[in-house]
């Protein structure tokens, strides 16, 4: 398996992508960290898939709510048009 192909997008950086997108939706606060496990399973099945996970461990004082929401909205829209939204 070629690990170099694995793409896991996390906030707050928005980049242009080419290809289908799987957006890992669901709670990111007060819930188990299932997104890392799900991304690993997805990439085991196909290392070329692009996965977007809204969960990120920010350094103290670095979380900006508006940037998080912008990031989520951007990639949710892409997944809705060309991919899937996974809960």
N, C-alpha and C positions, 0 to 999 in steps of 0.2 A: 504494500500500500504506500502510495506517495503522500507523505504528510504535508508536503509543500503546497498542495492544492487546497488544503483546508482553509476556508474563509469563515471566520466568526466575527461579525460586526458587533461592536458595543458602543454605547454612547460615550461622549457626546459628539464624536466626529462623524460627519456625514460625507460619504464618498460616493462617486458615481460607480455603479455596478452594471455588469452585463450578464444576463442570465436570470434564471428563476430564483426566487428568494423564499426561504422558509422563515417566518417571523414567529418567535416563541413568545406568545402572549400569555398573560396571566399575572397573578400577583408577584411583586418583587420585594415587597416589604412584609415581614411577619409570616412568611411562608417558606417551606423548605426550598433549598437551592436546586430545583429540578432541571433548570435550563442547561447547566454544564453537562449533566448526564445525558440529556436529550440531544444536545449538539454532538456529543461524542458518539452516540448511537447513530445519528443521521450520517455523520462523516464516516463511520465504519461501513455503512451501506453504500455511500457514494461520496468520496472525498472531494468531488468537484462541486458539490452543492454549496450554495451561499446561505449561511444561517445568520439571522440577526437576533441577538439576545439583549433585551432592555436591562438586564441585571448587570450591575457593575459595582465593584467595591471602590468607592471614591475615597481619596485621601481626605482627611479632616478639613472641612471648610471648602471643598472643591465642588460639591454638588450644587448645580444651578437648575432649579425646577424647570424654568422656561426652555433651557437647552435640552433637557431630558424629554420634555413633551414634544418639542420640535423634531427631535431625533425619532421618537416613537411614531409620530404622525407621518413623517417622511417615509419610513420603511414599512409601516402598515399599508400605506397607499400603494407602494410598489408591490408588496406581497399580494394585495387584493387584485391587482391588475395582472401580475405575472408571477404566480407562485401560490403559496398557501399560508394561512395563519393557523398556527398550532396552539391549542390550549392544553 
